[in-house]
């Protein structure tokens, strides 16, 4: 095999190995970011689904809480 063919073969091998390793590094980087920001992502998802929960000074009794949930469910089932 002459030098030019060997060089082209090594160049092609280098290109495809680089692409493959690059894809693996992208997957590792994305999954690592998801693990690092898991708490923030969970909080964002909860806010998107339920809205922001703002703590109040006074506690609500269990009966009032149940009535609020029932009212909310009645409104959501009418739609």
N, C-alpha and C positions, 0 to 999 in steps of 0.2 A: 504494500500500500504506500502510495507516495505521500509526501508531507502535506500537500494541499487537501487531499481526501481525509487524512487523519485530522487535520485542523478543523475541517467542516463538520466531521463527525463529533469531535469534542465540543465544538461550538453549539451544535444542535442539542447534545446531551446536557450541556451546561444551561441552555435556555429552558428546556423542559423541566429539568430538576429545579431550577430557580423558580419557575412558575408554580410547581407543585409545593415546594417549601414555602413560598410566599402565601399560597392559599392556606396552608396549615397555620402559619403565623397569624393570618387574619382571623381565623376561627379561634385560635387561642387568645388573641387580644380581645375579641368581642365577648367571648364567654368570661374572661377575666374581668372585663368592665362590668358585665352584668352581675358578677359576684360582688364586686366592690361597691356598686351602687344599688344593691338589692333593696335596702331599706328605703331609699329615696324613690325607687321605682314602685315599690309596694304602696308607699304613701300617695304617690301620684295616681296610681290605679284606683285606690280607694276613693280619692277625691273625685275622680272622673265618674265613678259609679254612684256614689252616695252624696257627693257634695262635701263642703268643708264643715267639720264639726267644731263648734266653738263652745268650750266649756263655760258654764254659767256659775254664778256664785251660790245660788240656791239649788238644793236637791229637789227632784221631782218624785212624788210618791209613786209607788208601783201601779196603783190604779189609774193615775193620770197618764203614766207612760203607756199602759195597755190601751187606754182610750185613744191616745194619739196615734198609736200604731194601727188600731182598727179604722180610724178615720182616714188615715193615709192609704190603707189597703182598699177601702171602699172607693176612694177617689181614683186610684190607679186601675181598678177593675172596670170602672165606667168608661174609660177611654177606649 
